[in-house]
Amino acid sequence: MKSKKIKLIIFHPYSKIGGADKSLSRIINRLDSSKYEIIFITIKKPHIKSYLNKKIKIIKVNCSKTIFSVIKIRKILKSFSQEKKIIFFSNQNFANIVSFFILYKFSNIKHIVMERNHIDEFNYSKNIFDLIKKRIILFLIKIFYKHADLVLGNAKKLCIDLKKITNCKVKKIYNPAYDKEIYKLSKLKIKKINKKNIILNVGRLEIQKDQITLLKAIKNIDNIYLIIIGYGEKKIELQNYIRTHNLQKKVIILDNITNPYPYFKIAKLFVLSSLYEGFPNVLTEAIMFNVPVISSNCNSGPSEILLQNKGIHIYEKKNHVELGKKIHFFLNNKNTFHKRNKLLKKNLQRFNPDKIILEYNKIFQKI
């Protein structure tokens, strides 16, 4: 029997504690259950469950790699052949590419591609194998994206640059990052930290987030305490740098934190040190907690959130000397930053989840 609901299949192979899952959960939580039947497909443990306030069908396809999930997911889709309207919503470039193979000859399924990172991602690799993989993905993006029913990007610059390499229309839709639910989460009690001038960084410990530049920047700055919250393969490298440069008394890495929001309440400054981003939710969240921010000038979201391409909030990515000077300037001009933050906070309504969900509803209904 055909259902009157739109069957929305969200394909997000690696569900992790992070920005993508937060954004997807905020969309899922606000979609009308009387209009949508939502199915979430992943190949690993679905961490998104911790963000959801409603029950949806979650299918975990046991595969070691996304590419190996093609046959299994095609079998799942065949069971939906009688449905009236099906939307397959894939997230992140590697999953988007694999989705074209999954959906081959499924003419009844609409395919929406969501790009969550700027194409600068392809300029950074862990090793030769990662480099080859990224070159292949970029090549396939240029071939396949034009065949999607719709391509979405979560920042203006991302959309502009993606359009240049794909020759297809890319629609901007911001992350629903201005979510006031995080104020409730911030009430969790944490161990008291008796330090002043706490600087906060939240993000995976990976090449992309470039926390090593932040460590270099604060090395010779006194009367500060840096808290890095995140997990990832760069943890040992960062710990080694901390030990080598005797920074143990001014830096701590917390890699087992699922709720970072209480730490925003004690932070005096938030630093985003990324080499590339899509839309960094953490910048919006810092502003929501009235925490002044400094960010690298990475593509693509920071300049849109901070309303400037250069200025007190922005430093040249990978430039630890300039970042150090920005932090020094903050320590001596805190009022300047706080005044600026009031303006930034007024402009956060652009990222209100209730506003963003209206845009998604239009997309899902119209496609």
N, C-alpha and C positions, 0 to 999 in steps of 0.2 A: 504493500500500500504506500502510495506516495505521500510524503509529509509536506505540510504547508510551510513548515519552517525552512529557513535557509540552513543548509548543513555547512558549517564553517570548520574546515580542517586546518589546524595550525600545525605546521611542521617546523619543529625547532629541535634538531637532533641532540644538541648538548645543552640540556637545561641546567643552568648553574645559578648560584647566588650572585646576582649582578644586575646591571642595568637593563639588559634585554628582557630578562624574565620579569623584572619589575614592570616594565612598559607593557609587556604582553598581559600580565596579570591585571593591570589597571584597565585594559581594554576588555578582557574577559569578564571582570567583575561588574562592568557597567553595561554590557550588552544585555538586551531584553531577552530573557529565557523563553518568552512566548513567541519570539520571532526567529531565534537562532538555536540550533542544536550544535554545540561546540565539541569538537574532538581534538585533543592535543596529542600529537605523535612525537615521540622522542626515542632515542636509542640508548640513552643512559638514564640513571635515576632522575625522576622528574622533580627537581628542587623547586619548581614553580608552585608546587602544592602548598608550600609554606607561605606563599603570598596570596593565595586564593581565598575568598570568602564565600564561594559558591561551589557546588559540586559539578564537575564536568567529567566527561569520559576521557580518561588518559590511557593511551596505548603505548606501552614500552616495547619497542621492537629490538630484540636482543641481537645486536651486531657490534663488531669491534670498530667498524668504520662506516661512515654515512653511505658511501657508495655501495656497500654490501646490503643495504636496506631496500634497494630498489624492488626486487622481486617480491619481498614480503609485503611492502606497502602497496604494490600493485594488486596483490591478492585482496587486501583490505578494501581497496577502492572498488574492485569488481562487485563487492557485495552491496555497494550503494548505487548500482546502475539504474534502479527504478526511482531514485530521488529526483525531485523536480529541479532544484537548484543547488549546486555544490560549488563551493569556493575553496580552493587549495591555497593557503596563505603561508608561503615559505619565508624563512628568516635567515639572513646572513648569506654571503656570496657562495660559499661551498654548498650549502643546503639548497640555495636557489638553482645552482647548476644541476645538481643531482635530481631536483624536482622535474626538470624537463625530460629526463629519462623515465622517471616514475610516471609522468602524465602522458607519455607517448601514446597517441591514438585514443586518449580519453577525451573525445570532443565535447562531452557533456559537462566537463569540469572547467570552471574558470580559474585561471592561475594569476595570483597576485604575488609579486616579488617585492620583498622589503630589504633594502640595503641599509645596514646599520653602521658601516664604517666607511670613511672616505677612501678613495682609491689610493691614497698615500700608503695605505696598508701594504701595498705590493712593493714598496721600496725598502721594506725591512724584513729580514729573514734570519732564522735561528742558525741555519746550516745550509749546505748545498741542496739537500733533499727538500727542505722547506722552500728554498728559492725556486726549484723546478716546479714544485706543486703550485706555488703562487703564480708563476708564469703561465702555467696551464690554465688555472682558474681565470686569470685575466683574459687570456685568449678566448676562452669559452664564453665569458661575459660578453665580449664584443660580438660573438656569433649568436648567442641564445636570447639575450635580454629583449631584443626587438620582437621576439615571438611571444612574449608574455602578454596577457590581457591588460596588465597594468604594472608599472614599476613605481615603487614608492621610495623616497629617501627621507631621512629624519632631520635634515638641515638644508638650508638654501644652497650653500656652496657645494655640498655633497651632490645635490641634484644637478647643479650646473655642470660640474666636472664629469659626472657620470654620463650625462647626456652627450657630452663632447666625444666620449669614446664609444658610445653605443649607437649614436644617431637615432635614439628613440626618446619619446617624451618621458620625463621623470617628474612625478608629482610630489611636492613637499608636504609632509605631514609631521609636525613636531611630536616628540615623545610627550606623553601625558605626565610630565615630571612634577608639576605643581600640585602635589597630592598632600592635603593636610592631615592625612592619616599618620604621616610620619611623626607628627607632634605627640600622638598617643604612644608610639613606639619609643620615643625619646625619654619616657618616664621610667624606663627600666633602670634600676639602681646598678651602678658599677662601682668598682673599687676606687676610692678617692685617690686622685693624683695630685700631690702637693707640689705642683710646679706652676710657674707663671709663664706667660707668653707661649702657650701651647699651640704648635702648628700641627695641622691635621692633613693627612693625605689618605684617601680611600680609593683603592683600585687593585686589580690583580697584579701580582708580582711577576710581570712579563715585560718583554722588550717594549711593547706599546706604551706602557705607563711610565717608563724611564725614571724610576725613583732614584737611580744612581746620580742623576744630575741634581736632584734635590739634596741628596747627602753631601755632594761636593759643595753645593751652595751654602749650606748651614755650618760647614766644618769650622769656619773661623768666626762665627757669630756667637756672641755670649748671651746669657740670660734667655735662652729659648729651650723648648723641649718638643721634639718632633715625635708624633705618633703616626705610624704607618699601619693602616688596617688593610689586610689583603692576604691572599694565598697564591702560590704559583711557583714555577721552577726557578725564578730568580732569587728566591729567598736566601739560599746559601751564599750567593755572590754578594748580596746586600749585607748579610751578616758578617762576611769576611771583610768587607770595606769598613764596616762599623768597628770591628775589632782592630784592624790594621791602623786606623786613624784615631783610636781611643775615644770613640764617640758613644760608648756604652751609657754614660751618665746623661746624655742629651738626646738619645734616640731609642725608641722601642718599636718592635714589629709585633703586631697582634694578628696572628693568622687563623684564629679560631673564633672570630666574631661574626655572628650571623645578623646582628642588629647593631649597626654603627651609630645610630642616631643619638644615643646618650652622649657620645663623644663630641658631636657637633655642639652640644650645649656648653662644653667646657673649653672648646677651641677659641683661640683669639684670631687665628688666621687659617684659611684653607688654601692649599696649593695643589693645582693640577699640573702635573709635569709631563703630560702625554706627548708622544711623537705624532699621533693621529687619533682622531675620534670620529664618531658620528655625531651623536648628541649626548654630551656628558651630563647625565642626570645629577651627578654629585655637585656640580656648580650651582644648579638651581636649588638643590637642597641646602647647601651652605648659606646661600642668600636668604632662604626661608628662615634659617635660624639666626639671621643677622650677623653671620660670620663674614668678615671681609675676605675677598678672594684674590689670588694671583694665579694666572694661568699661562701656559705656553701659548704661542700663537699658532698652534697646530690646526690643520684643517680637520673638522669644519665647524663644529658647534660653538666653541667658546666665544668667538667674536660676536655671534648673534645673541648669545645669552648676556654678554657683558656690554653690548651696544658700543663696541669700539674695536678697531683693528690694532690699535696701539694706545699706549697711555699707562696709567698707574697700575692697571690690572694685568697687563700683557708683557711677556718677555719672549725673546727669540728662543725657540725650542732648542734644547741641548746646550744652551749657553748658561753655564752655572755661575759665571761672573755677573752677568746681568741679573739673573734671578737673585743672587746674593744682595745686589744693590737694591732691588725692589723690596726685599724683606727688610733691609736696613731702613729704607724709606718708610715702610709701614710702621716699624717700631717707633719712629720719630714723628709720624704724622697720622696717628690712628684716627683722629677726628675727620680728616680728609676722606679716609676710606669709609668710615661709617656714614658720612653724609652721602657719599656716592651710592652706598648700599641701599639707602632709602629709595633712591630713584630706580635702581635695578629691581627692587622688590615690587614696586608699583607696576613694572612691566612683565611680571611673571604670569599674569593672567593669560598670556598667549599660550601657556603650557598647561592650562587648567584641564584636568581629565574630562570634566563634563563638556567642555568645549570641543576637545579633541574627539570624544566619542561621537559627537554629532557629525563630524567629518567622516569618521569611519562608517557610520550608518549610511550616509549618502553614497559612499563608495560601494559598500556591500549590496545596497539595494539597487544601485544603478548598473553595476557591471553585468 
